[in-house]
Amino acid sequence: MDYQAIIDKYYPEENELKHILMVHSRLVADKALAIVDKHPELGADRQFVEEAAMIHDIGIFRCNAPAIYCFGDKHYICHGTIGAEIMREEEFPRHALVCERHTGAGLSLAEIERQNLPIPHRDLLPESIEEKIVCYADKFFSKTKLEKEKTVEQALASLAGFGEDGYERFKEWIKMFE
C-alpha cells in the first residue's frame, strides 16, 4: 500500500493540517515500529504497522477541531470511523480496522452507549496485535503539542477520564510493550 498517495489524495494541499497529520503519524509510526522491533515474540507485521500508523488519523479533516486546522462538520470522536470508511473505499479493510479501533484505548459498545457517542454502536476495540500497537503508540503523541512525547504516566492519565475499561486495557499494553 502506498500510504503517501492515499494521504495526498485526501490532503492535496501542503498546509498546516497536513503538516500536523504527517508529523503526528510519523511519530506514532516510529514508536509503533520500535515496539515491533523490541518485541519480535509478538509476531507483528512490521510493514502493516507502519502503514496503519501513517493512516490511522486520515479522517480528521472531516471533523470540527479548529485547534488542529480541521474545519469539518463532524465531532472529533468520529475521525476513526470516518477514516475507516475512507480506507474501505480505498479497498484496505484491514487498515480500516485500525482507524476505527484506535480511539482512546478502543471503545466498547457499553462505553459508546454510556457516553452516547455519535459513532457506530458496536465494539470498537483493538483486536490484532498490530491494532493494539498502533493504538498504544498513538496515546503518546498529541496533535496540539507536536513532537513532545508523553511519558507512560501522562499517556495513562490522558485516558483516566474516559472510563475504567480503556484505562485498564492501556495498563495491560504497558506490560506487553514496555
Protein Blocks (a to p, Z undefined) as FASTA:
>chain_A
ZZklmmmmmmmbccfklmmmmmmmmmmmmmmmmmmmmmmmnopafklmmmmmmmmmmmmm
mpccfknopabfbdfklmmmmmmmmmmmnopaklmmmmmmmgojbpafklmmmnopabdc
dddddfbfmlmmmmmmmmmpcfklghiacdfklmmmmmmmnojklmmmmmmmmmmmZZ
